[in-house]
């Protein structure tokens, strides 16, 4: 059984909302926790909720056996909020509410009645309007939900795992800038809101979430280092600031050369000057990448403004994430091998580097082809 802490308009205490199901229908039960909202007592209210859930669950009554499938999905989504990141939860919620719930609502199925055929028909229907890769993400969410139903002995097996999965399509749309184009971009971005963002991204090959997550506490001018330890991600309209990286391998400490240190120090002084000019309206934060009023650059803003910047200066369109690819290409041009590039970009394994940056492999093959051609031409000349 699940529940959540809620507030009621005009009431001073937190309420525990217990998801009780009667004949498969969700009937939330509101219980006054007695914990006042005033005074930041959310943690105490959560503890009270857990006590109530333990009490209800100790009865041993399985209220899920006859539950509507859609209600079960919504209940499962509630339970995941405490075990996954807010960004991931938002992604689950979007997929379920926009695609899966509307589709299965029409079928009016109980959890125990969902079959392989139902899931397969969902796939076949969705393939008419969205890509196979997107549908595979839908199925991953749905499979996690039904795995829980298996553990709860509501169903005997997970039907998602028995369907014909749509074939994954390898992404081939990645592009990159060459050395000349990188220099042009750096020149065109001078004075632009993304100047610092672009420079840091190209130098360190950062992800968008990593460059926007950089704080001044991650910069050590004394030790000349930059530490990747914060991220800023956006899930639809919600921006999430996290004191963590994508995964353990993403955490890293980079050396900071003198030129970059000088430029960052100048930008820090500029932020301080802007704050003095706008004492009432400036948004003070520890983030490096900000607007002139101190407010954070959101991930969506960066992607949209980057597109406008490229159009304005007449450069070929690439995604902002392709600057990471461009950084890899530049490293290859400087003579570094794939292992070096893997280390700099912090991929877990070399295969990831090879899969994503296929253009590096093509460049290597082109060099081989050119040398073979030159050798064959020499051979042909020698035998005449």
Secondary structure, DSSP 8 states (H G I E B T S, - for coil): --EEEEE-TT-SEEEEEEEEEETTEEEEEEEEEEEESTTT-HHHHHHHHHHHHHHHHTT-----TT-BHHHHHHHHHHHHTTTS-HHHHHHHHHHIIIIIHHHHHTTT-BGGG--HHHHHHHHHHHTTTS-HHHHHHHHHHHHHHHHHHHHTTSSSS-GGGGS---------------HHHHHHHHHHTTTSTTHHHHHHHHHHT--HHHHHH-BGGGEETTTTEEEE--EEEEETTEEEEESS-SSGGG-EEEE--HHHHHHHHHHHHHHHHHHHHTTTT----SBSSB-TTS-B--HHHHHHHHHHHHHHTT-----TTHHHHHHHHHHHHTT--HHHHHHHHT-SSHHHHHHH-HHHHHHHHHHHHHHHHHHHHHHHHHT-
